[in-house]
């Protein structure tokens, strides 16, 4: 007892014969502020592995809870709604967790890697959108060697070739709209527009370019949204004036010089911008290969290039260009002139070849 008392007084822990493991107090962890960088990194990696394994356990519980209809007890309409209420998740996050939980049931190899913490939830979420029994092992081997961002991009490219991606692209294009609501008491108008994502990005990029090339005439305290509205109004005024200001000459390749320090509109919308899209050759076939990839849905690629000036670039499997073709327009100038000269009474003379496009051939 004396030796034990002396050791305790000196601050040293001594394990005696009557002390079991439960009687030993674990040394307190040091605060992160005093840990070296290597220890911080090691602790974060270890903690993240445990968190990933816990995430798999949570998804397994969600799947079982949903299959047994546990959410019916609380009057919810589905499991995602219950997760939104009970676990304080957003509806979109709750729907994703339910989807991933059920998808993992048919993907045993990905589930094993996820359970032991080798795959993050971000990778698993992307993989479950395209993985099946036929390609599970290949996708898993790929995901183990690259980052989550690369996995998401790769899976998105695979999804763009699938038939459901074509339906989504058609729906996004077919459901485009622009509406205006007038508030006469405030002397304002609210304009709402919904377009496909790539078209919306084009609009924002155009407005950003106008902002960068024109002086800021708004107040110094004006927000970015105010400046975007001013840029849109400037574009509309230029269009009504019959041209585009000289500040945008560089953007309008192929335009013809006009009078009053303005230039005429370009012949085609494709002259306004260039888009680089990577598409596997087999993805454009009627029956694409299972591993065919595309940066955008194939239907969107066809629509974007239906009236564009194309520069075909062939590359090998590593993405290195092996052949660059000459620039050629899908619709030649002579053919466009012939379409414009058709009589309005001719069948389909005023319809675009793209089924969902409302533009006339002359506007192509």
Secondary structure, DSSP 8 states (H G I E B T S, - for coil): -HHHHHHHHTT-----TT--GGGS-------GGGS-HHHHHHHHHHHHHHHHHHHHHHHHHHHHHHHTTGGGGGT-SSHHHHHHHHS---HHHHHHHHHHHHHGGG-HHHHHHHHTTSS-HHHHHHHTTT--TTTHHHHHHHHTTS-HHHHHHHHHHHHHHSHHHHHHHHHHHHT-EEEEEEETTTTEEEEEEE--HHHHHHHHHHHHHHHHHS---S-TT--HHHHHHHHHHHHHHHHHTTSEEGGGGGGSTT--B-STTEE---S-GGGG------B-GGGGSTT--TT--BSS-HHHHHHHTSSSEE--EEE-TTS-EEEE---EESS-HHHHHHHHTS-TTSTTTT--SSTT--S-GGG-
